[in-house]
Amino acid sequence: MKIFEHHPHPHIEIRKKRAPKPKVLPESHLARFNALLGEKITQGVGTMWCAYAFALIAFISLPEAIRAGKGALISWIAQTFLQLVLLSIIMVGQKVEGAAADTRADDTYKDAEAILHEALEIEKHLEAQDALLQRLIETHQNDAKS
């Protein structure tokens, strides 16, 4: 006789599938436009292709910096090349790390939700066992009285 049927949390079955997080956009039209424009620019600048393009642009001015001397060359390296090219490369790295952190946070939340669900299922199972045991005790006591 089965007194309880366990229903596992759906997240347990789909744990390995990772759905993308939905975007949360601002309410006002202007704020939404600004958010979308900023996101598009960030997505464009935060690519290795953009870093390559920035490097190419920076190298165009390199011969002039070399002719101008050490100070100009150091300035070109620090202000032009490093800032321009590393900006995109850092953004690519942050995008990768951010996506991984978002996935971990989402999985952690879903894991906690699944654990809570499982604990509640265990509680229901124990209540079903308690009810059956109580009925058995009462039946045994009634049989003993007869």
GIKADA-V648380 format. One line per field, one symbol per residue. ss: DSSP state (~ for helix, > for strand, _ for the rest). psi: psi as a letter, one per 40 degrees, with the letter a starting at -180 (. if undefined). burial: + if it has 24 or more other C-alpha atoms within 12 Angstrom, else -. A space follows every 10 residues. Layout:
ss=???
psi=???
burial=???
This chain:
ss=_________~ ~~~_______ ________~~ ~~~~~~~~~~ ~~~~~__~~~ ~~~~~~~~~~ _~~~~~~~_~ ~~~~~~~~~~ ~~~~~~~~~~ ~~~~~~~~~~ ~~~~~~~~~~ ~~~~~~~~~~ ~~~~~~~~~~ ~~~~~~~~~~ ~~~~~_
psi=hhehhhhihd dddfdehhii hiihiididd dddddddddd dddddfiddd dddddddddd eddddddead dddddddddc dddddddddd dddddddddd dddddddddd dddddddddd dddddddddd dddddddddd ddddd.
burial=---------- +--------- ---------- ---------- ----+++--+ +--++--+-- -+-------- -----+---+ +--++++++- ++-------- ------+--+ ---------- ---------- ---------- ------
